[in-house]
């Protein structure tokens, strides 16, 4: 049986990440690249296997609904519209956080 472990959806004009809120979908996903899209909010995500999340160059202004991800080691959110880091918590394995050029 094959499992989806990597999504590279950069430069696709994606506007939301609601698909990742369902705990029954993509449970083996380890890497997501959604850079250079039109995502405005970092939502609650149910991805316990995720190791790396790249959301560079989006329009993310809020992470308040985000509840963290237990295994993420790298979170990239450069060039977004975040005004605070509220919600960016509960990531015990986080070793790299990129927040350059946020408003």
N, CA, C and O atoms as CSV, one atom per row, in Angstrom:
chain,resi,resn,atom,element,x,y,z
A,1,UNK,N,N,0.844,-1.181,0.000
A,1,UNK,CA,C,0.000,0.000,0.000
A,1,UNK,C,C,0.892,1.249,0.000
A,1,UNK,O,O,1.880,1.302,0.732
A,2,UNK,N,N,0.553,2.238,-0.806
A,2,UNK,CA,C,1.301,3.483,-0.894
A,2,UNK,C,C,0.622,4.569,-0.066
A,2,UNK,O,O,-0.605,4.653,-0.014
A,3,UNK,N,N,1.430,5.388,0.571
A,3,UNK,CA,C,0.920,6.489,1.371
A,3,UNK,C,C,1.527,7.798,0.870
A,3,UNK,O,O,2.701,7.853,0.504
A,4,UNK,N,N,0.715,8.842,0.860
A,4,UNK,CA,C,1.191,10.166,0.484
A,4,UNK,C,C,2.016,10.729,1.629
A,4,UNK,O,O,1.505,10.888,2.737
A,5,UNK,N,N,3.288,11.035,1.379
A,5,UNK,CA,C,4.155,11.571,2.421
A,5,UNK,C,C,4.664,12.976,2.107
A,5,UNK,O,O,5.213,13.641,2.986
A,6,UNK,N,N,4.489,13.440,0.858
A,6,UNK,CA,C,5.009,14.752,0.455
A,6,UNK,C,C,4.007,15.445,-0.467
A,6,UNK,O,O,3.472,14.849,-1.402
A,7,UNK,N,N,3.773,16.730,-0.169
A,7,UNK,CA,C,2.957,17.572,-1.053
A,7,UNK,C,C,3.781,18.800,-1.406
A,7,UNK,O,O,4.267,19.509,-0.525
A,8,UNK,N,N,3.933,19.043,-2.698
A,8,UNK,CA,C,4.590,20.257,-3.164
A,8,UNK,C,C,3.568,21.018,-3.994
A,8,UNK,O,O,3.384,20.742,-5.180
A,9,UNK,N,N,2.911,21.971,-3.362
A,9,UNK,CA,C,1.851,22.737,-4.006
A,9,UNK,C,C,2.197,24.203,-4.121
A,9,UNK,O,O,1.315,25.057,-4.034
A,10,UNK,N,N,3.470,24.507,-4.317
A,10,UNK,CA,C,3.856,25.916,-4.404
A,10,UNK,C,C,3.381,26.530,-5.719
A,10,UNK,O,O,3.225,25.838,-6.725
A,11,UNK,N,N,3.159,27.822,-5.689
A,11,UNK,CA,C,2.702,28.636,-6.829
A,11,UNK,C,C,1.453,28.072,-7.506
A,11,UNK,O,O,1.435,27.868,-8.720
A,12,UNK,N,N,0.417,27.825,-6.717
A,12,UNK,CA,C,-0.836,27.292,-7.249
A,12,UNK,C,C,-2.057,28.122,-6.888
A,12,UNK,O,O,-3.180,27.685,-7.138
A,13,UNK,N,N,-1.879,29.295,-6.312
A,13,UNK,CA,C,-2.968,30.173,-5.904
A,13,UNK,C,C,-3.930,29.507,-4.906
A,13,UNK,O,O,-5.132,29.775,-4.918
A,14,UNK,N,N,-3.395,28.651,-4.057
A,14,UNK,CA,C,-4.169,27.982,-3.006
A,14,UNK,C,C,-4.566,29.029,-1.976
A,14,UNK,O,O,-3.742,29.853,-1.579
A,15,UNK,N,N,-5.836,29.003,-1.537
A,15,UNK,CA,C,-6.343,30.038,-0.630
A,15,UNK,C,C,-6.556,29.555,0.799
A,15,UNK,O,O,-6.601,30.378,1.714
A,16,UNK,N,N,-6.689,28.255,1.021
A,16,UNK,CA,C,-6.881,27.776,2.393
A,16,UNK,C,C,-6.264,26.397,2.559
A,16,UNK,O,O,-5.860,25.748,1.594
A,17,UNK,N,N,-6.205,25.975,3.809
A,17,UNK,CA,C,-5.595,24.700,4.164
A,17,UNK,C,C,-6.577,23.808,4.914
A,17,UNK,O,O,-6.168,22.962,5.709
A,18,UNK,N,N,-7.854,23.993,4.668
A,18,UNK,CA,C,-8.890,23.264,5.399
A,18,UNK,C,C,-8.769,21.743,5.286
A,18,UNK,O,O,-9.146,21.030,6.216
A,19,UNK,N,N,-8.262,21.246,4.189
A,19,UNK,CA,C,-8.125,19.804,3.990
A,19,UNK,C,C,-7.271,19.150,5.082
A,19,UNK,O,O,-7.438,17.967,5.380
A,20,UNK,N,N,-6.361,19.921,5.673
A,20,UNK,CA,C,-5.457,19.373,6.685
A,20,UNK,C,C,-6.060,19.364,8.088
A,20,UNK,O,O,-5.395,18.963,9.043
A,21,UNK,N,N,-7.299,19.798,8.220
A,21,UNK,CA,C,-7.984,19.801,9.516
A,21,UNK,C,C,-8.688,18.488,9.813
A,21,UNK,O,O,-9.131,18.265,10.940
A,22,UNK,N,N,-8.797,17.629,8.833
A,22,UNK,CA,C,-9.483,16.351,8.987
A,22,UNK,C,C,-8.481,15.288,9.439
A,22,UNK,O,O,-7.540,14.985,8.705
A,23,UNK,N,N,-8.665,14.712,10.640
A,23,UNK,CA,C,-7.699,13.735,11.153
A,23,UNK,C,C,-7.657,12.428,10.358
A,23,UNK,O,O,-6.711,11.653,10.502
A,24,UNK,N,N,-8.665,12.173,9.525
A,24,UNK,CA,C,-8.712,10.938,8.744
A,24,UNK,C,C,-8.008,11.053,7.397
A,24,UNK,O,O,-7.866,10.058,6.687
A,25,UNK,N,N,-7.571,12.247,7.042
A,25,UNK,CA,C,-6.932,12.453,5.742
A,25,UNK,C,C,-5.441,12.717,5.930
A,25,UNK,O,O,-5.032,13.401,6.868
A,26,UNK,N,N,-4.666,12.183,5.055
A,26,UNK,CA,C,-3.227,12.467,4.969
A,26,UNK,C,C,-2.487,12.240,6.277
A,26,UNK,O,O,-1.633,13.044,6.650
A,27,UNK,N,N,-2.793,11.181,6.962
A,27,UNK,CA,C,-2.188,10.924,8.261
A,27,UNK,C,C,-0.712,10.539,8.205
A,27,UNK,O,O,-0.043,10.540,9.238
A,28,UNK,N,N,-0.190,10.212,7.026
A,28,UNK,CA,C,1.220,9.845,6.901
A,28,UNK,C,C,2.065,10.961,6.285
A,28,UNK,O,O,3.261,10.783,6.056
A,29,UNK,N,N,1.453,12.092,6.023
A,29,UNK,CA,C,2.124,13.223,5.391
A,29,UNK,C,C,3.260,13.745,6.258
A,29,UNK,O,O,3.065,14.005,7.445
A,30,UNK,N,N,4.458,13.901,5.670
A,30,UNK,CA,C,5.628,14.347,6.419
A,30,UNK,C,C,6.146,15.706,5.972
A,30,UNK,O,O,6.798,16.400,6.752
A,31,UNK,N,N,5.870,16.098,4.741
A,31,UNK,CA,C,6.418,17.339,4.207
A,31,UNK,C,C,5.360,18.055,3.377
A,31,UNK,O,O,4.740,17.454,2.499
A,32,UNK,N,N,5.153,19.344,3.658
A,32,UNK,CA,C,4.221,20.163,2.873
A,32,UNK,C,C,4.934,21.436,2.451
A,32,UNK,O,O,5.508,22.143,3.281
A,33,UNK,N,N,4.895,21.726,1.148
A,33,UNK,CA,C,5.396,22.995,0.625
A,33,UNK,C,C,4.228,23.694,-0.064
A,33,UNK,O,O,3.820,23.311,-1.160
A,34,UNK,N,N,3.700,24.715,0.587
A,34,UNK,CA,C,2.634,25.535,0.014
A,34,UNK,C,C,3.100,26.980,-0.109
A,34,UNK,O,O,2.313,27.910,0.068
A,35,UNK,N,N,4.368,27.163,-0.409
A,35,UNK,CA,C,4.912,28.507,-0.557
A,35,UNK,C,C,4.363,29.172,-1.823
A,35,UNK,O,O,3.938,28.505,-2.766
A,36,UNK,N,N,4.388,30.486,-1.811
A,36,UNK,CA,C,3.962,31.320,-2.950
A,36,UNK,C,C,2.523,30.988,-3.357
A,36,UNK,O,O,2.261,30.623,-4.503
A,37,UNK,N,N,1.603,31.120,-2.410
A,37,UNK,CA,C,0.182,30.918,-2.649
A,37,UNK,C,C,-0.585,32.102,-2.077
A,37,UNK,O,O,-0.009,33.172,-1.883
A,38,UNK,N,N,-1.864,31.928,-1.806
A,38,UNK,CA,C,-2.700,33.019,-1.302
A,38,UNK,C,C,-3.380,32.654,0.016
A,38,UNK,O,O,-4.489,33.109,0.295
A,39,UNK,N,N,-2.720,31.846,0.809
A,39,UNK,CA,C,-3.253,31.397,2.090
A,39,UNK,C,C,-3.261,32.562,3.065
A,39,UNK,O,O,-2.258,33.264,3.202
A,40,UNK,N,N,-4.394,32.777,3.750
A,40,UNK,CA,C,-4.538,33.921,4.652
A,40,UNK,C,C,-4.503,33.563,6.131
A,40,UNK,O,O,-4.287,34.427,6.980
A,41,UNK,N,N,-4.718,32.282,6.439
A,41,UNK,CA,C,-4.799,31.883,7.844
A,41,UNK,C,C,-4.144,30.522,8.041
A,41,UNK,O,O,-4.276,29.628,7.205
A,42,UNK,N,N,-3.445,30.379,9.147
A,42,UNK,CA,C,-2.880,29.095,9.530
A,42,UNK,C,C,-3.902,28.422,10.440
A,42,UNK,O,O,-4.056,28.830,11.592
A,43,UNK,N,N,-4.612,27.390,9.947
A,43,UNK,CA,C,-5.696,26.783,10.719
A,43,UNK,C,C,-5.213,25.675,11.646
A,43,UNK,O,O,-4.031,25.331,11.669
A,44,UNK,N,N,-6.137,25.133,12.397
A,44,UNK,CA,C,-5.890,23.920,13.168
A,44,UNK,C,C,-5.596,22.823,12.150
A,44,UNK,O,O,-6.332,22.660,11.177
A,45,UNK,N,N,-4.533,22.083,12.374
A,45,UNK,CA,C,-4.143,21.023,11.450
A,45,UNK,C,C,-3.982,19.715,12.211
A,45,UNK,O,O,-3.406,19.691,13.299
A,46,UNK,N,N,-4.486,18.639,11.646
A,46,UNK,CA,C,-4.383,17.310,12.249
A,46,UNK,C,C,-3.414,16.464,11.428
A,46,UNK,O,O,-3.831,15.601,10.655
A,47,UNK,N,N,-2.132,16.718,11.602
A,47,UNK,CA,C,-1.093,16.030,10.834
A,47,UNK,C,C,0.010,15.587,11.790
A,47,UNK,O,O,1.063,16.220,11.865
A,48,UNK,N,N,-0.229,14.517,12.509
A,48,UNK,CA,C,0.709,14.097,13.557
A,48,UNK,C,C,2.042,13.598,13.022
A,48,UNK,O,O,3.009,13.544,13.781
A,49,UNK,N,N,2.135,13.232,11.751
A,49,UNK,CA,C,3.395,12.746,11.178
A,49,UNK,C,C,4.204,13.837,10.496
A,49,UNK,O,O,5.331,13.591,10.065
A,50,UNK,N,N,3.646,15.042,10.393
A,50,UNK,CA,C,4.311,16.113,9.656
A,50,UNK,C,C,5.623,16.522,10.317
A,50,UNK,O,O,5.679,16.740,11.527
A,51,UNK,N,N,6.681,16.624,9.504
A,51,UNK,CA,C,8.002,16.996,9.985
A,51,UNK,C,C,8.414,18.397,9.544
A,51,UNK,O,O,9.140,19.086,10.261
A,52,UNK,N,N,7.950,18.825,8.357
A,52,UNK,CA,C,8.349,20.128,7.827
A,52,UNK,C,C,7.178,20.782,7.099
A,52,UNK,O,O,6.471,20.137,6.325
A,53,UNK,N,N,6.987,22.081,7.364
A,53,UNK,CA,C,5.900,22.864,6.763
A,53,UNK,C,C,6.473,24.164,6.213
A,53,UNK,O,O,7.043,24.966,6.953
A,54,UNK,N,N,6.315,24.362,4.906
A,54,UNK,CA,C,6.812,25.573,4.259
A,54,UNK,C,C,5.626,26.392,3.761
A,54,UNK,O,O,4.910,25.981,2.848
A,55,UNK,N,N,5.431,27.558,4.378
A,55,UNK,CA,C,4.352,28.475,4.006
A,55,UNK,C,C,4.914,29.845,3.630
A,55,UNK,O,O,4.228,30.857,3.774
A,56,UNK,N,N,6.133,29.882,3.159
A,56,UNK,CA,C,6.752,31.140,2.735
A,56,UNK,C,C,5.923,31.830,1.654
A,56,UNK,O,O,5.290,31.170,0.829
A,57,UNK,N,N,5.933,33.148,1.666
A,57,UNK,CA,C,5.322,33.995,0.641
A,57,UNK,C,C,3.844,33.689,0.410
A,57,UNK,O,O,3.420,33.375,-0.702
A,58,UNK,N,N,3.084,33.789,1.478
A,58,UNK,CA,C,1.634,33.701,1.415
A,58,UNK,C,C,1.071,35.005,1.957
A,58,UNK,O,O,1.781,36.010,1.996
A,59,UNK,N,N,-0.159,35.011,2.365
A,59,UNK,CA,C,-0.803,36.200,2.925
A,59,UNK,C,C,-1.296,35.929,4.343
A,59,UNK,O,O,-2.284,36.517,4.783
A,60,UNK,N,N,-0.615,35.046,5.052
A,60,UNK,CA,C,-1.053,34.617,6.380
A,60,UNK,C,C,-0.955,35.773,7.369
A,60,UNK,O,O,0.126,36.292,7.647
A,61,UNK,N,N,-2.112,36.157,7.889
A,61,UNK,CA,C,-2.190,37.256,8.850
A,61,UNK,C,C,-2.490,36.748,10.258
A,61,UNK,O,O,-2.333,37.489,11.228
A,62,UNK,N,N,-2.925,35.483,10.379
A,62,UNK,CA,C,-3.315,34.961,11.682
A,62,UNK,C,C,-2.944,33.492,11.829
A,62,UNK,O,O,-3.033,32.712,10.881
A,63,UNK,N,N,-2.525,33.134,13.044
A,63,UNK,CA,C,-2.259,31.742,13.399
A,63,UNK,C,C,-3.016,31.391,14.671
A,63,UNK,O,O,-2.683,30.415,15.343
A,64,UNK,N,N,-4.029,32.179,15.003
A,64,UNK,CA,C,-4.762,32.009,16.262
A,64,UNK,C,C,-5.463,30.657,16.384
A,64,UNK,O,O,-5.594,30.143,17.495
A,65,UNK,N,N,-5.913,30.070,15.285
A,65,UNK,CA,C,-6.605,28.777,15.322
A,65,UNK,C,C,-5.641,27.599,15.314
A,65,UNK,O,O,-6.030,26.468,15.606
A,66,UNK,N,N,-4.407,27.861,14.985
A,66,UNK,CA,C,-3.378,26.821,14.922
A,66,UNK,C,C,-3.128,26.283,16.327
A,66,UNK,O,O,-2.988,27.061,17.271
A,67,UNK,N,N,-3.071,24.968,16.472
A,67,UNK,CA,C,-2.873,24.369,17.800
A,67,UNK,C,C,-1.518,23.681,17.937
A,67,UNK,O,O,-1.252,23.008,18.933
A,68,UNK,N,N,-0.665,23.855,16.928
A,68,UNK,CA,C,0.648,23.225,16.964
A,68,UNK,C,C,0.645,21.885,16.258
A,68,UNK,O,O,-0.405,21.342,15.913
A,69,UNK,N,N,1.827,21.372,16.054
A,69,UNK,CA,C,2.028,20.068,15.410
A,69,UNK,C,C,3.141,19.356,16.170
A,69,UNK,O,O,4.243,19.894,16.283
A,70,UNK,N,N,2.881,18.163,16.693
A,70,UNK,CA,C,3.803,17.521,17.624
A,70,UNK,C,C,5.168,17.138,17.072
A,70,UNK,O,O,6.136,17.081,17.830
A,71,UNK,N,N,5.272,16.875,15.778
A,71,UNK,CA,C,6.541,16.391,15.233
A,71,UNK,C,C,7.231,17.340,14.269
A,71,UNK,O,O,8.285,17.002,13.730
A,72,UNK,N,N,6.668,18.517,14.039
A,72,UNK,CA,C,7.289,19.469,13.117
A,72,UNK,C,C,8.613,19.958,13.691
A,72,UNK,O,O,8.686,20.428,14.827
A,73,UNK,N,N,9.656,19.833,12.875
A,73,UNK,CA,C,10.970,20.318,13.262
A,73,UNK,C,C,11.314,21.624,12.564
A,73,UNK,O,O,12.101,22.420,13.077
A,74,UNK,N,N,10.716,21.847,11.375
A,74,UNK,CA,C,11.008,23.053,10.598
A,74,UNK,C,C,9.701,23.696,10.161
A,74,UNK,O,O,8.859,23.054,9.533
A,75,UNK,N,N,9.542,24.975,10.502
A,75,UNK,CA,C,8.381,25.763,10.082
A,75,UNK,C,C,8.885,27.018,9.390
A,75,UNK,O,O,9.591,27.829,9.988
A,76,UNK,N,N,8.516,27.168,8.130
A,76,UNK,CA,C,8.929,28.324,7.328
A,76,UNK,C,C,7.702,29.180,7.030
A,76,UNK,O,O,6.738,28.718,6.419
A,77,UNK,N,N,7.755,30.436,7.473
A,77,UNK,CA,C,6.643,31.369,7.235
A,77,UNK,C,C,7.171,32.752,6.857
A,77,UNK,O,O,6.612,33.766,7.276
A,78,UNK,N,N,8.231,32.794,6.080
A,78,UNK,CA,C,8.803,34.076,5.653
A,78,UNK,C,C,7.851,34.793,4.705
A,78,UNK,O,O,7.082,34.167,3.975
A,79,UNK,N,N,7.920,36.122,4.733
A,79,UNK,CA,C,7.149,36.970,3.817
A,79,UNK,C,C,5.646,36.702,3.883
A,79,UNK,O,O,5.019,36.377,2.875
A,80,UNK,N,N,5.087,36.841,5.061
A,80,UNK,CA,C,3.652,36.747,5.298
A,80,UNK,C,C,3.187,38.033,5.959
A,80,UNK,O,O,3.936,39.009,6.001
A,81,UNK,N,N,1.971,38.054,6.473
A,81,UNK,CA,C,1.411,39.264,7.073
A,81,UNK,C,C,1.116,39.090,8.565
A,81,UNK,O,O,0.249,39.775,9.107
A,82,UNK,N,N,1.814,38.200,9.215
A,82,UNK,CA,C,1.613,37.974,10.647
A,82,UNK,C,C,1.945,39.230,11.443
A,82,UNK,O,O,2.946,39.900,11.192
A,83,UNK,N,N,1.085,39.532,12.405
A,83,UNK,CA,C,1.334,40.666,13.291
A,83,UNK,C,C,1.776,40.211,14.667
A,83,UNK,O,O,2.316,40.997,15.446
A,84,UNK,N,N,1.544,38.935,14.967
A,84,UNK,CA,C,2.005,38.363,16.227
A,84,UNK,C,C,2.268,36.876,16.025
A,84,UNK,O,O,1.887,36.295,15.008
A,85,UNK,N,N,2.915,36.280,16.995
A,85,UNK,CA,C,3.213,34.854,16.940
A,85,UNK,C,C,2.188,34.033,17.715
A,85,UNK,O,O,2.392,32.845,17.961
A,86,UNK,N,N,1.083,34.676,18.098
A,86,UNK,CA,C,0.039,33.974,18.835
A,86,UNK,C,C,-0.435,32.764,18.038
A,86,UNK,O,O,-0.771,32.880,16.859
A,87,UNK,N,N,-0.461,31.615,18.684
A,87,UNK,CA,C,-0.868,30.375,18.048
A,87,UNK,C,C,0.305,29.506,17.631
A,87,UNK,O,O,0.145,28.300,17.444
A,88,UNK,N,N,1.470,30.095,17.484
A,88,UNK,CA,C,2.649,29.322,17.097
A,88,UNK,C,C,3.267,28.717,18.354
A,88,UNK,O,O,4.274,29.202,18.870
A,89,UNK,N,N,2.646,27.659,18.824
A,89,UNK,CA,C,3.084,26.990,20.053
A,89,UNK,C,C,2.794,25.498,19.930
A,89,UNK,O,O,2.313,25.034,18.896
A,90,UNK,N,N,3.082,24.769,20.970
A,90,UNK,CA,C,2.817,23.335,21.028
A,90,UNK,C,C,3.512,22.572,19.906
A,90,UNK,O,O,2.913,21.721,19.248
A,91,UNK,N,N,4.782,22.892,19.700
A,91,UNK,CA,C,5.596,22.175,18.726
A,91,UNK,C,C,6.902,21.772,19.423
A,91,UNK,O,O,7.937,22.407,19.218
A,92,UNK,N,N,6.851,20.719,20.244
A,92,UNK,CA,C,8.000,20.347,21.068
A,92,UNK,C,C,9.254,19.957,20.291
A,92,UNK,O,O,10.350,20.017,20.849
A,93,UNK,N,N,9.135,19.562,19.034
A,93,UNK,CA,C,10.298,19.145,18.247
A,93,UNK,C,C,10.792,20.231,17.295
A,93,UNK,O,O,11.680,19.981,16.480
A,94,UNK,N,N,10.225,21.435,17.390
A,94,UNK,CA,C,10.617,22.527,16.516
A,94,UNK,C,C,12.062,22.942,16.788
A,94,UNK,O,O,12.413,23.302,17.912
A,95,UNK,N,N,12.886,22.889,15.758
A,95,UNK,CA,C,14.285,23.308,15.879
A,95,UNK,C,C,14.607,24.486,14.968
A,95,UNK,O,O,15.584,25.199,15.199
A,96,UNK,N,N,13.792,24.696,13.929
A,96,UNK,CA,C,14.014,25.803,13.004
A,96,UNK,C,C,12.693,26.514,12.732
A,96,UNK,O,O,11.714,25.894,12.317
A,97,UNK,N,N,12.681,27.828,12.971
A,97,UNK,CA,C,11.500,28.657,12.726
A,97,UNK,C,C,11.944,29.870,11.926
A,97,UNK,O,O,12.814,30.624,12.363
A,98,UNK,N,N,11.340,30.062,10.744
A,98,UNK,CA,C,11.702,31.157,9.857
A,98,UNK,C,C,10.526,32.122,9.744
A,98,UNK,O,O,9.486,31.769,9.189
A,99,UNK,N,N,10.684,33.335,10.265
A,99,UNK,CA,C,9.637,34.358,10.247
A,99,UNK,C,C,10.154,35.686,9.704
A,99,UNK,O,O,9.709,36.737,10.166
A,100,UNK,N,N,11.043,35.681,8.776
A,100,UNK,CA,C,11.632,36.895,8.222
A,100,UNK,C,C,10.597,37.658,7.400
A,100,UNK,O,O,9.764,37.056,6.722
A,101,UNK,N,N,10.657,38.980,7.467
A,101,UNK,CA,C,9.795,39.865,6.678
A,101,UNK,C,C,8.309,39.672,6.929
A,101,UNK,O,O,7.520,39.588,5.987
A,102,UNK,N,N,7.929,39.601,8.194
A,102,UNK,CA,C,6.521,39.613,8.517
A,102,UNK,C,C,6.137,41.046,8.869
A,102,UNK,O,O,6.977,41.821,9.326
A,103,UNK,N,N,4.894,41.391,8.662
A,103,UNK,CA,C,4.452,42.769,8.900
A,103,UNK,C,C,4.201,42.975,10.374
A,103,UNK,O,O,3.821,44.069,10.789
